[in-house]
Amino acid sequence: MPIIIGDVHGCYNTLMELVKQLPDDKIILTGDLIDRGPRSKEVVQWVIDNKDRVSCVLGNHEDYYLKGLKNWEDMRWWQRRLGGYKTLVSYSMPDQLAEGKMAEDILTEHVEFIKSLPLYIEDGDLLVSHSAVQSTLKTAVDMRYVDDGILWYRGAPAKLEGKFHVFGHTPVGEPEITDYFANIDTGCCYKNEIGDTLGLGKLTALQYPSMKTFSQDNIDA
C-alpha cells in the first residue's frame, strides 16, 4: 500500500523520524521538499538516494525556485517570501563532500531532479498532487493542461471521478480526510508560537487505502 507524506519543507530530522514509523511500503511525497526548514539539501538528497522506493510531485516552492533561476526578481521573492533563503543556506557546504562530489555538482544534480518532478502521480485509483485540484477540473486528464492550478490552489477540491485525491499545500491542524480527498499538510515547518496556536508543527503520512495515519512532531525547529 502506498504511503503519502505531506509537505516536508526542509525538516529533514523530522522526516527521518517519521519514516522510522512507516511500514516498508513505497512512499509518495506531496512536494515542497524545500524552504522554511533548515535542511532542504538533505531532504532532496534523501529522495534522490531512495528513488526505488520514494517518488515526489512538484510543489509550488520548487516551482518558484525554478522560476527564480531564470529571473532575479523571482529569485529575490522566493528568498524573502517563501523561505528560500534557508534553502540557500542549507547548500552552503564545504567544496569536498561525500563520494568526492563538489558542491556545484550536487546543486546541479538537485536542480535537474527538481526539474524532473511531475505535477501529479497516479497509482491505480490514488492521485497525488501538491495542492487541491480546482473545481473546474473534472478528471485527471484535465490536469495535464494546468500548472499553477495544481500548485497554488487553496479552494474546495474537485471530486475526481474514480480517484481518491491526496494533497498538501494548505496547512491544517489535523489531516482532513473525506470519502474522496485527503489534505495531509499539517504544517511541519510551523513549529512556532503561531503554529502551536493553530495546532501545526507536525509531519503527517497517510497509508492508502487503509487510511491509517502516522504523525511526527517537528524536531528541526
N, C-alpha and C positions, 0 to 999 in steps of 0.2 A: 504494500500500500504506500503510495507517495506521501511524503510529509512536506508541507509548505511552511516556510519560515518567513515572518514579516520583516519589515524594514530594519536593517542592522545599523546603518549609519555609523560605521567605523568603530563599533563597540565589540572589538574582537574577543576580549576575555569573556564577555557575556555570551557571545555566540558559542565559544568553545564549551562553556559550562552547560548551555542548553543542549548542544549536540551530545554531550555525555548522557543525557536523559533519554535520548531517542533510540528506538529500535533500529536495526541495521537495514533501513529502507532507503530508497532513493529520495533525494531532497531537492526541492524547488524553492528558490528564493524570490521574493516579490520585488526585487530591485531596491534602489537606494542603499547600496553597499557602502557608499562613501558619504563624507561630510558630517559635520557636527560632532561626532565622536573622535577619539584620539588616534585610532589605529586603522585608518582606511586601507592603507597599503597592505597590512597583514590580512585583512578581510578579503580583499581582491585576490591576493596570492593563495589563500586557502581554497577559494572557489576554483581557481586555475589548477591547483595541485590535486584537487579531488574531482576532476571533471568526469570521471567514470561513474561517480555517484551523485554529483551535485550539478544542477543547472540553475540558471537565473534569467529573469526577464530584465529589460531595460527600465530603469527608474527615471523620474524627472530630474534627479540630481546628476545622474550620469549623463543624461541628455544635455543638460545645461553646461556641464563641464566640457562636453564635445563642442558645443557652440562657442564656448569661451576660447577654445584653441584656435578658432578662426577669427575672433573679434575681441579686441581688447576691452571694449565696454562690457560685453557679456562676461568676460573673464573677471572683471572687477566686480560686477554684480553678483556673480557666483561666489566669489570670495567673501564678500561683505554680507550678503543676504541669505545665502544658502549654506553657510558653514564651510565653504570651500577652503578657506584659509587653513583650517585644521587638517584638511586633506593634504595640502601642500606641505605643511609641517611634518606630516607622517612620512613623506617621501624625502625629507632632509636626512640623508643617511651617509655613512662612510662610502667612499668610492668602491672599495673592495668588499664584496658581500659573499654570502654562501654560494658555492658552486662556481666561484670565480666571476660572477656576473658583475658588471659595473652598474652604477646607479642609473645611468641613462638607458642601459639595456632593459632593466626592469621596468622603467617608466614606459618605454616604447612597447614592451610586451603587454603591459596593463592597458595602455590606450587602445591597442589593437583588439584586446579582449573586450573592452567596453564597446567598441565599435561593432563587434560581432553579436552583441546581445539582442535577442528578438523582442518584439513588442509584447508577445504573449506566447504561452506554451499550452498545447492541448495534450491531454493524456486520457484517452477514452472520453468519458463524459465530464472530465475535470478540465477547467480552463483557468489558467493563472495569468494575471496581468498586474501591472503596478497599481493603477487606480481602477475605480469602478468604470464600467462602460456606460456611456451616455444613453439615455433612454431613447434617443433617436435611432440607435443601432439595435437590430433585432436578432442578428445571427453572428456567429463567429466569422463568417466570410466577410461581412461588412467591415470587420475590424482591420482588414487588410488595407483599407483606404483611409485610415485615420492615423494621426500621430499624437498631437497634443491631447486629444480627447481621451486617450488611454493612458496618459502620463500625468495629467494635472487635474482631471475632473473630480469634484468632491460632492456631486449631487447624488440623487437617488439612483441606485444601479438598475440597469435594464434587466429584464428577465429573459435570458437567452435560452431559446428552445433546445432542450436536450442536453443542457450544460449546467454544471454546478460551478459557479464563478468565485474564485478566491483572489483577494487583492489586499493591498495595504494603502499607503499614502496618507490617509486621514486618520490621525491618532484617536483611539477610543480607550476608555478606561479598562474595558473588558472586551474580549473578542465578540464581535457581533455576528451571530450565526443564525441564518434563516433556512428555509427549505430550498432556496435557490442561490444564495450567495453567503460569503463569509468575509468580513473585514477583520484581518488579524494584526493590524498595526497598532500595538499598544504602547507606542511612544517610547521605545527603548532609550533613545538619546536624551529624553527629557527627565533625567534624574536631578531635579532641582526643586525649588520651592513651588514654582507654578505647576510643574509636572506632578509633584506629590499631591497638590490640592486637587488635581484632576484625575488622580489615580493612575498616572502614566509611569514610565520608567521601567517597563518590563519588555522582554523579548518573548514572543509567542510563536509556537509551532502548532499546526493543525494536521492530524493524520486523516487522510481521506481514503475510503468513505466512512471509516469508523466514527469520525468527528471527535476523536479524542484530542484534547489539547495538552500542551506542555508549556510551562512558563518558567522564565528565569529573570529574577530581578537584576537590574543593571549593576555591574560591579566595576565598570570603567569610569564612572563619574568621578 
